[in-house]
Amino acid sequence: SISYSTTFNTVPQANLSVTATHSQNTQTKQINMTLPTLQASIERIFPFAPKHEVKKGFLKNINLQYNLRGENRIATTDSLFFKREMFRDALTGFEHTIPVSTNFKIFKYLSASTSFNYREVWQFKTIEKAYNSTSNQVITSDVGGFDAFRTYNISNSIGTTIYGTFNFGENKKIKSIRHVMRPSVSHSYAPSFSKYYDTYDADGSGTIRKDYTRFEGGVFGAPNNNYSNNIGFSLSNTFEAKVTDNDSTKTEPKKIMLLNNLNLSSSYDIVADSLRWAPMRISGGTTLFKQKMNINFATTLDPYSIDNNGRRMDKFNIDNGGSLFRMTSANMTMNFTLVSSDFDKDENDKNK
């Protein structure tokens, strides 16, 4: 593996790296190479914000980057090493990505963000599928020449932080419990790029046709053919208590963590024909014994019922004579850390 990288101190700053790799199996005679891999990027810029001004608001926080990745992958054998066949079968492609995002406040208390991700892939070899009646099979042919596809997706989120304190009194062992909640709602959208898809005869009758894209097998994958439109919901919680310190010389109460996190999340598929709600995921964790024991737990709750074959039905579990949710999985992990210095400390305490 050989690599070279450099930084151009321009405005905006640009980075460039080039890597060549060679991997060879002497038993199978197989050789895999990247000759080369090119990566370039331009640092994040804020086109609508003055250089020395605080970035505040939707417009001034709009920022974008540019990233480029190019690969030339070669899979061959040692008998074809550096022969014409080696370069003929190489896969070459370039991927351009431009992420654009911004964040801003709504009514002072709500934090919102939105992003738009543009992706463009260049290929120098595509495929074509057709049914051959003579051989009675589908033939895949390589098509040389430049071709490209372009995709994008959009995501948005909004959330806030809510603080609550429950006071039990100064004379109590537990003086107060602090609860922090962080609810958020997100939305993601990705259209179907079916314009990059074609059909071919899957059998000799011509009645069975299948979809395919000419970009199959490319270095950077193929465009998505599925329309996606989802809303996500999440709620994270932390619980902290203030208790009277056992050390009488301490005047301030001691803070202890009751739950490091308690998270709930689910999503709703707007475009699905059925089973639009995803199972609810609940996870949490805490520490005990002066942070020496870690406990983590998680469970999955499905709102839909199942049929006699154990398959999910488009019918809520509560409407099928069951509870609101149906538990489908649960797990818990515990680990304890032992350090020799802890035992030395106990011995010193006894000697005192």
C-alpha positions as CSV (number, residue, x, y, z in Angstrom):
1,S,0.0,0.0,0.0
2,I,1.4,3.4,-1.0
3,S,-0.3,6.7,-0.2
4,Y,0.3,10.4,-0.7
5,S,-1.7,13.2,0.8
6,T,-1.4,17.0,0.7
7,T,-3.3,20.1,1.8
8,F,-3.8,23.2,-0.2
9,N,-3.9,26.3,2.0
10,T,-6.5,28.0,-0.2
11,V,-9.8,29.6,0.8
12,P,-11.6,27.4,1.2
13,Q,-9.0,24.8,2.2
14,A,-8.7,21.7,-0.1
15,N,-7.3,18.2,0.7
16,L,-6.1,15.6,-1.7
17,S,-4.9,12.0,-1.2
18,V,-3.9,9.2,-3.6
19,T,-3.6,5.6,-2.6
20,A,-2.5,2.5,-4.5
21,T,-2.9,-1.0,-3.0
22,H,-1.9,-4.5,-4.1
23,S,-3.0,-7.8,-2.5
24,Q,-2.0,-11.2,-3.9
25,N,-2.9,-14.7,-2.9
26,T,-0.1,-17.1,-3.9
27,Q,-2.3,-20.2,-3.6
28,T,-5.3,-19.1,-5.6
29,K,-3.2,-16.8,-7.9
30,Q,-5.8,-14.0,-7.3
31,I,-4.7,-10.4,-7.4
32,N,-6.7,-7.4,-6.2
33,M,-5.5,-3.9,-6.8
34,T,-6.7,-0.3,-6.5
35,L,-4.7,1.6,-9.0
36,P,-5.4,4.2,-7.7
37,T,-7.9,5.5,-5.1
38,L,-8.3,9.3,-5.3
39,Q,-9.9,11.3,-2.5
40,A,-10.4,15.1,-2.5
41,S,-12.5,17.4,-0.4
42,I,-13.1,21.1,0.1
43,E,-13.7,22.3,3.7
44,R,-17.1,23.4,4.9
45,I,-18.1,26.9,3.7
46,F,-20.9,29.2,4.8
47,P,-21.8,31.1,1.6
48,F,-24.4,33.5,3.3
49,A,-22.5,34.4,6.5
50,P,-19.9,37.1,6.7
51,K,-16.4,35.8,7.5
52,H,-16.1,37.4,11.0
53,E,-19.7,37.5,12.0
54,V,-21.6,35.2,14.4
55,K,-23.6,32.6,12.4
56,K,-27.1,32.9,13.6
57,G,-30.4,31.9,11.9
58,F,-31.5,29.7,9.1
59,L,-29.7,31.6,6.2
60,K,-26.4,32.3,7.8
61,N,-26.0,28.7,9.1
62,I,-26.4,27.2,5.6
63,N,-23.2,25.4,4.9
64,L,-21.9,23.0,2.3
65,Q,-19.0,20.7,1.4
66,Y,-17.6,19.0,-1.6
67,N,-16.2,15.5,-1.6
68,L,-14.8,13.5,-4.4
69,R,-13.8,9.8,-4.4
70,G,-12.5,7.9,-7.5
71,E,-11.5,4.3,-7.6
72,N,-10.0,2.0,-10.2
73,R,-10.5,-1.6,-9.0
74,I,-8.7,-4.5,-10.6
75,A,-9.4,-8.2,-9.9
76,T,-7.2,-10.5,-12.0
77,T,-4.8,-13.4,-11.8
78,D,-1.1,-13.5,-11.9
79,S,-1.1,-14.9,-15.4
80,L,-2.9,-11.8,-16.7
81,F,-0.9,-9.4,-14.6
82,F,-0.4,-6.1,-16.6
83,K,-1.8,-7.6,-19.7
84,R,-4.7,-6.1,-21.7
85,E,-7.3,-8.3,-20.1
86,M,-6.3,-6.9,-16.7
87,F,-7.3,-3.3,-17.6
88,R,-10.2,-4.4,-19.7
89,D,-12.0,-5.9,-16.7
90,A,-11.2,-3.1,-14.3
91,L,-14.0,-1.2,-12.6
92,T,-13.6,2.6,-12.6
93,G,-15.8,5.2,-11.1
94,F,-16.1,8.6,-9.5
95,E,-18.4,9.7,-6.7
96,H,-19.2,13.3,-6.0
97,T,-21.1,14.3,-2.9
98,I,-22.3,17.7,-1.8
99,P,-24.0,17.8,1.7
100,V,-25.8,21.0,2.4
101,S,-27.2,21.6,5.9
102,T,-28.3,24.3,8.3
103,N,-29.6,24.6,11.9
104,F,-31.7,27.3,13.6
105,K,-33.9,28.1,16.6
106,I,-37.7,28.2,16.5
107,F,-39.5,30.2,19.3
108,K,-36.2,30.2,21.3
109,Y,-36.7,26.7,22.7
110,L,-36.9,24.4,19.7
111,S,-33.7,23.4,17.8
112,A,-34.3,22.6,14.2
113,S,-32.0,21.3,11.5
114,T,-32.4,20.4,7.8
115,S,-30.0,18.8,5.3
116,F,-29.9,18.1,1.6
117,N,-27.5,15.5,0.2
118,Y,-26.6,15.5,-3.5
119,R,-24.8,12.5,-5.0
120,E,-23.5,12.0,-8.5
121,V,-21.7,8.9,-9.7
122,W,-19.7,8.6,-12.9
123,Q,-19.1,5.2,-14.5
124,F,-17.1,4.2,-17.6
125,K,-18.8,0.8,-18.0
126,T,-22.4,-0.2,-17.6
127,I,-24.4,-3.4,-18.4
128,E,-27.3,-4.5,-20.6
129,K,-29.5,-7.5,-20.0
130,A,-31.4,-9.4,-22.6
131,Y,-32.9,-12.9,-23.1
132,N,-31.2,-15.2,-25.5
133,S,-33.7,-17.6,-27.0
134,T,-30.9,-19.8,-28.4
135,S,-29.2,-20.5,-25.1
136,N,-32.4,-20.1,-23.2
137,Q,-30.9,-17.8,-20.6
138,V,-30.4,-14.1,-19.7
139,I,-27.2,-12.6,-21.1
140,T,-25.5,-9.7,-19.4
141,S,-23.3,-7.6,-21.7
142,D,-20.9,-4.9,-20.9
143,V,-21.4,-1.5,-22.4
144,G,-18.4,0.8,-22.6
145,G,-18.5,4.6,-22.5
146,F,-19.3,7.3,-20.0
147,D,-22.5,7.2,-18.0
148,A,-23.8,8.8,-14.8
149,F,-26.6,8.8,-12.3
150,R,-27.6,11.5,-9.8
151,T,-29.5,11.1,-6.6
152,Y,-30.5,13.2,-3.6
153,N,-32.3,12.9,-0.2
154,I,-33.6,15.3,2.3
155,S,-33.8,15.1,6.1
156,N,-35.2,17.4,8.8
157,S,-35.3,17.3,12.6
158,I,-36.7,19.3,15.5
159,G,-36.1,18.9,19.2
160,T,-35.8,20.5,22.5
161,T,-34.6,19.9,26.1
162,I,-36.9,19.9,29.1
163,Y,-35.6,20.1,32.6
164,G,-37.5,19.0,35.7
165,T,-36.5,18.9,39.4
166,F,-38.4,17.0,42.1
167,N,-37.4,18.4,45.6
168,F,-37.9,16.2,48.7
169,G,-36.5,18.6,51.3
170,E,-33.2,19.6,52.8
171,N,-33.6,17.2,55.7
172,K,-34.1,14.1,53.5
173,K,-31.4,11.7,52.5
174,I,-32.4,12.2,48.9
175,K,-32.7,15.9,48.5
176,S,-33.9,16.1,44.9
177,I,-34.1,14.2,41.6
178,R,-33.3,16.0,38.3
179,H,-34.9,14.7,35.2
180,V,-33.8,15.8,31.7
181,M,-35.9,15.0,28.7
182,R,-34.8,15.4,25.0
183,P,-37.8,14.7,22.7
184,S,-37.2,15.0,18.9
185,V,-39.0,14.4,15.7
186,S,-37.2,13.7,12.4
187,H,-38.3,13.4,8.8
188,S,-36.4,11.7,5.9
189,Y,-37.3,11.7,2.3
190,A,-35.7,10.0,-0.7
191,P,-37.5,9.7,-4.1
192,S,-37.4,6.7,-6.4
193,F,-35.0,7.0,-9.2
194,S,-36.8,4.6,-11.4
195,K,-35.7,6.5,-14.5
196,Y,-32.4,4.7,-14.3
197,Y,-34.1,1.3,-14.4
198,D,-35.1,-0.8,-17.5
199,T,-36.8,-4.2,-17.9
200,Y,-35.8,-7.4,-19.6
201,D,-37.4,-10.7,-20.5
202,A,-36.8,-13.2,-17.9
203,D,-38.0,-16.2,-19.9
204,G,-38.7,-17.2,-23.5
205,S,-42.4,-16.5,-23.3
206,G,-41.9,-12.7,-22.9
207,T,-44.6,-12.6,-20.2
208,I,-42.2,-12.4,-17.2
209,R,-40.2,-9.2,-17.1
210,K,-37.8,-8.0,-14.4
211,D,-36.4,-4.6,-13.5
212,Y,-32.7,-3.9,-13.6
213,T,-30.4,-0.9,-13.7
214,R,-27.5,-0.5,-16.1
215,F,-25.4,0.7,-13.2
216,E,-25.4,-2.7,-11.4
217,G,-22.0,-3.9,-10.3
218,G,-20.5,-0.5,-10.3
219,V,-17.8,0.7,-7.8
220,F,-20.2,3.0,-6.0
221,G,-23.4,0.9,-6.2
222,A,-26.6,1.7,-8.0
223,P,-29.4,4.3,-7.6
224,N,-32.3,3.5,-5.3
225,N,-35.5,2.3,-6.9
226,N,-37.6,2.6,-3.7
227,Y,-39.5,5.7,-2.6
228,S,-38.9,6.5,1.0
229,N,-40.8,8.9,3.3
230,N,-40.4,8.4,7.1
231,I,-41.1,10.2,10.3
232,G,-39.0,9.3,13.3
233,F,-39.8,9.8,17.0
234,S,-37.3,9.6,19.9
235,L,-37.2,10.5,23.5
236,S,-34.0,10.4,25.6
237,N,-34.0,10.8,29.4
238,T,-31.4,11.1,32.2
239,F,-32.1,10.9,35.9
240,E,-29.7,12.4,38.5
241,A,-30.1,12.7,42.3
242,K,-28.7,14.9,45.0
243,V,-28.1,13.1,48.2
244,T,-26.5,13.9,51.6
245,D,-22.8,13.1,51.5
246,N,-21.6,10.5,54.1
247,D,-18.6,12.7,54.7
248,S,-19.8,15.2,57.3
249,T,-17.2,17.7,56.4
250,K,-18.8,18.2,53.0
251,T,-21.3,21.0,52.9
252,E,-22.7,20.4,49.4
253,P,-24.8,17.4,48.6
254,K,-23.4,14.7,46.4
255,K,-24.6,14.1,42.9
256,I,-25.2,10.5,41.8
257,M,-26.5,9.2,38.5
258,L,-29.6,7.1,38.6
259,L,-30.0,6.5,34.9
260,N,-27.4,7.5,32.4
261,N,-29.9,7.2,29.6
262,L,-33.4,5.9,29.0
263,N,-34.2,6.1,25.3
264,L,-37.4,5.4,23.4
265,S,-37.6,5.5,19.6
266,S,-39.9,4.5,16.8
267,S,-40.8,5.6,13.2
268,Y,-43.8,5.8,10.9
269,D,-43.5,5.0,7.2
270,I,-45.9,7.3,5.3
271,V,-45.8,5.5,2.0
272,A,-46.0,1.9,3.2
273,D,-49.1,-0.1,2.2
274,S,-49.3,-1.7,5.6
275,L,-47.4,-2.1,8.9
276,R,-46.5,1.6,8.9
277,W,-45.4,1.7,12.5
278,A,-41.9,0.3,13.3
279,P,-41.4,-1.6,16.6
280,M,-40.6,0.7,19.5
281,R,-37.0,0.3,20.8
282,I,-36.4,1.0,24.5
283,S,-32.8,1.0,25.9
284,G,-31.2,2.3,29.0
285,G,-28.2,2.1,31.2
286,T,-26.8,3.0,34.6
287,T,-23.7,2.5,36.8
288,L,-23.5,1.2,40.4
289,F,-20.8,0.8,43.1
290,K,-18.9,4.0,42.3
291,Q,-19.2,3.5,38.6
292,K,-17.5,0.0,38.8
293,M,-20.6,-1.9,37.5
294,N,-22.3,-1.0,34.2
295,I,-25.8,-2.2,33.5
296,N,-27.4,-1.9,30.1
297,F,-30.7,-3.1,29.0
298,A,-32.9,-3.0,25.9
299,T,-36.2,-4.3,24.6
300,T,-38.3,-4.2,21.4
301,L,-42.0,-3.7,21.5
302,D,-44.1,-4.4,18.4
303,P,-47.6,-2.7,18.2
304,Y,-48.8,-5.3,15.6
305,S,-50.1,-8.8,16.2
306,I,-49.0,-12.0,14.5
307,D,-50.9,-14.7,12.7
308,N,-50.8,-18.5,13.4
309,N,-47.6,-18.8,11.4
310,G,-45.8,-16.1,13.5
311,R,-46.0,-13.5,10.8
312,R,-46.8,-9.8,11.5
313,M,-50.3,-8.8,10.5
314,D,-51.6,-5.3,9.7
315,K,-53.7,-5.3,12.8
316,F,-52.8,-3.7,16.1
317,N,-52.1,-6.2,18.9
318,I,-54.6,-4.5,21.2
319,D,-57.3,-4.9,18.6
320,N,-56.6,-8.6,18.4
321,G,-57.3,-9.3,22.1
322,G,-53.7,-8.6,23.3
323,S,-51.9,-5.8,25.1
324,L,-50.9,-2.5,23.6
325,F,-47.4,-3.8,22.7
326,R,-46.0,-7.3,22.0
327,M,-42.5,-7.8,23.3
328,T,-40.3,-9.4,20.6
329,S,-36.9,-9.2,22.3
330,A,-35.2,-8.2,25.5
331,N,-31.6,-8.3,26.7
332,M,-29.5,-7.1,29.6
333,T,-25.7,-6.9,30.0
334,M,-23.7,-6.3,33.2
335,N,-20.0,-5.9,33.7
336,F,-17.9,-5.2,36.7
337,T,-14.4,-3.7,36.8
338,L,-11.8,-4.9,39.3
339,V,-8.6,-3.0,39.8
340,S,-5.8,-4.1,42.1
341,S,-5.4,-0.6,43.5
342,D,-8.9,-0.9,44.9
343,F,-7.8,-3.7,47.3
344,D,-4.8,-1.7,48.3
345,K,-7.0,1.2,49.3
346,D,-9.2,-1.1,51.4
347,E,-6.1,-2.4,53.3
348,N,-4.9,1.1,54.0
349,D,-8.3,2.0,55.4
350,K,-8.2,-0.9,57.7
351,N,-4.8,0.0,59.0
352,K,-6.0,3.5,59.8
